[in-house]
Amino acid sequence: MTGIIISDNTQHLAIPALPEFLRSDLTQCANLPSLPSAAVRVLEVAGHPDATLNDYAHAIEQDPALTLRLISLANSAFYARHHTETHSCLEATSRLGLDATLAAVMSFSLWRGCRSNDQLQRIWGRSFVAALAARYLAEQLCPAQASFVFTAALLQDIGMLALLAVYPADAHELYNSAPVNHLQISQGEHMRFGCDHPSVGGWLAARWGVPVSLAQVISDSHGELTSQDETDLFCVRLSGMIADAWLSTNPSQSLSVLMRRLNPIVTTPSISLRDLLNSVQRQLPPLADLFDLTAPSAYDNEALIIQAQQLLFQQTLSLNARLDAQQHEIDDLQQRQTELEERSRRDILTGLSNRAWLEEQLHERFEYCKTHGYTMSVVFIDLDHFKKLNDRFGHQTGDRVLERFGQVLSSLVREGDLAGRYGGEEFLIILPNESATGAQRFAKRIAKRLSETPMETVDGQALYVSVSIGIACLSDGGFGNGRELIDAADQSMYFIKRTGRGGISMYGH
Ligand SMILES: Nc1nc2c(ncn2[C@@H]2O[C@H](COP(=O)(O)OP(=O)(O)OP(=O)(O)O)[C@@H](O)[C@H]2O)c(=O)[nH]1
């Protein structure tokens, strides 16, 4: 092969620069895949915007072997479906179209000398499957670009040829695992060579002087598939994934994984994976024949798709089951969290709110009432002579009295009120939207209940308690915050303590 460089387009590529050592090794490599002079001339023609089919045909005719192959390609089942036989290079070129002619010339040229090499056969096998898949996709999504997409997909792995030429041992080891998955290959290449074969392929194609748009798509061919991709790039990227799945050891499994990945991205209903695989299967043998390639083994695509769909369904079920289990765990955690929060607000002995929660709530409600012009009252209750009760009947009896008193309070408060234990034998009740006289009525009900209901029975003797109650209402003073309201209720309660216990006092009345 004659390696003639016609116009180096590498500087026009929007790709990350190749590592310096790799660029230097590639540039100096004597075995780098190169193009025969006829292919170079075809590229030169391709570089002219006004190039005609005649110019192409003339360039190709310089190479008789290439001419014969091109005519066979045009006459193959692949292209000749509805046409009569072609006999000249010009007829062949016009049947193939300019892009496909370019692709054919380049791949024929590059393919020479690869036939006896299993590894190269595998690389080209994937490229052919990808090219056919890409063309099917392009015919559905961007028919005008079908030839361009076919070419780009066919050449997407030429970087592997270059890396094999420059670093035969390393690349051979990396590519030797059959069948190949290009995601893993790209990762391996990054580790060994500092970049992957699509970038090298794009660089190589640009160095040969192929149109920059083509070299760019080759370079971007293995990127992440997204719905924002240009349609031609999208077809090329997807074609590689389809080829990987179809050629994998477990195609139905790989296809089901691919289907899952495609679900959120491919929304167009015109793409049928089944039709695509059937189309690839139909066109692969004649194309492979033409290149003396052993076509990758055929599948029952119908069964493959059904299997893949079943697997996808099973994966979806097990994923749903996992999601359900996770949701249960989240629900349990949330419930436990709620229980913990609830418990952190409770007084253990009485089950009423504890002091911290009372104060927090009082602060919030106080601010709310101030902002919206509502009123509220707090009722401060202290059990009388509780020390004596403890001393006389024991601490446990004292505890039961407190517990019972908590129940009495719970039974008397209304929805929206908040009753809690403020400390030892002190209780606080917040009454939203309640005046001092309303709070007084409430306090009287408590006193009445206590006078009627013993809190405990000790040795058959009923034990009654009395309480001192102080009330403060937001409307009865210039209170700046909830703390001042509690202090006012506390002071009123102490007034009762000082004047004999067992009564109710209202702050400011
Ligand atoms: N059993 C029991 N007693 C408690 C608890 N918390 C506080 N006490 C007791 O309640 C008593 C309160 O005593 P004081 O503050 O002197 O009040 P008092 O004896 O009720 O007297 P006055 O309030 O003046 O009527 C103390 O003996 C505390 O030990 C509790 O959780 N359980």
The ligand as an SDF file (V2000), in Angstrom:
LIG
                    3D

 32 34  0  0  0  0  0  0  0  0999 V2000
  -43.2580   11.0350   93.1280 N   0  0  0  0  0  0  0  0  0  0  0  0
  -42.7020   12.0250   92.4660 C   0  0  0  0  0  0  0  0  0  0  0  0
  -42.4010   13.1580   93.0960 N   0  0  0  0  0  0  0  0  0  0  0  0
  -41.8600   14.1720   92.4480 C   0  0  0  0  0  0  0  0  0  0  0  0
  -41.5830   14.0790   91.0780 C   0  0  0  0  0  0  0  0  0  0  0  0
  -41.0320   15.2420   90.6600 N   0  0  0  0  0  0  0  0  0  0  0  0
  -40.9600   16.0540   91.7470 C   0  0  0  0  0  0  0  0  0  0  0  0
  -41.4610   15.4050   92.8530 N   0  0  0  0  0  0  0  0  0  0  0  0
  -41.5430   15.8780   94.1950 C   0  0  0  0  0  0  0  0  0  0  0  0
  -42.4980   16.9090   94.3490 O   0  0  0  0  0  0  0  0  0  0  0  0
  -42.1710   17.6290   95.5190 C   0  0  0  0  0  0  0  0  0  0  0  0
  -42.4110   19.0720   95.2940 C   0  0  0  0  0  0  0  0  0  0  0  0
  -42.1450   19.7350   96.5200 O   0  0  0  0  0  0  0  0  0  0  0  0
  -42.3260   21.2870   96.6800 P   0  0  0  0  0  0  0  0  0  0  0  0
  -41.6870   22.0160   95.5640 O   0  0  0  0  0  0  0  0  0  0  0  0
  -41.8570   21.6200   98.0440 O   0  0  0  0  0  0  0  0  0  0  0  0
  -43.8300   21.5600   96.5890 O   0  0  0  0  0  0  0  0  0  0  0  0
  -45.0290   21.0060   97.4110 P   0  0  0  0  0  0  0  0  0  0  0  0
  -44.5920   20.0090   98.4050 O   0  0  0  0  0  0  0  0  0  0  0  0
  -46.0650   20.5290   96.4430 O   0  0  0  0  0  0  0  0  0  0  0  0
  -45.5250   22.2740   98.1490 O   0  0  0  0  0  0  0  0  0  0  0  0
  -46.3420   23.3820   97.4680 P   0  0  0  0  0  0  0  0  0  0  0  0
  -46.1200   23.4310   96.0690 O   0  0  0  0  0  0  0  0  0  0  0  0
  -45.9020   24.6150   98.1970 O   0  0  0  0  0  0  0  0  0  0  0  0
  -47.7800   23.0940   97.8180 O   0  0  0  0  0  0  0  0  0  0  0  0
  -40.7210   17.2840   95.8540 C   0  0  0  0  0  0  0  0  0  0  0  0
  -40.6840   16.4910   97.0240 O   0  0  0  0  0  0  0  0  0  0  0  0
  -40.2600   16.4670   94.6690 C   0  0  0  0  0  0  0  0  0  0  0  0
  -39.3510   15.4600   95.0440 O   0  0  0  0  0  0  0  0  0  0  0  0
  -41.9010   12.8450   90.4190 C   0  0  0  0  0  0  0  0  0  0  0  0
  -41.6840   12.6780   89.2280 O   0  0  0  0  0  0  0  0  0  0  0  0
  -42.4610   11.8750   91.1520 N   0  0  0  0  0  0  0  0  0  0  0  0
  1  2  1  0
  2  3  2  0
  2 32  1  0
  3  4  1  0
  4  5  2  0
  4  8  1  0
  5  6  1  0
  5 30  1  0
  6  7  2  0
  7  8  1  0
  8  9  1  0
  9 10  1  0
  9 28  1  0
 10 11  1  0
 11 12  1  0
 11 26  1  0
 12 13  1  0
 13 14  1  0
 14 15  2  0
 14 16  1  0
 14 17  1  0
 17 18  1  0
 18 19  2  0
 18 20  1  0
 18 21  1  0
 21 22  1  0
 22 23  2  0
 22 24  1  0
 22 25  1  0
 26 27  1  0
 26 28  1  0
 28 29  1  0
 30 31  2  0
 30 32  1  0
M  END
$$$$
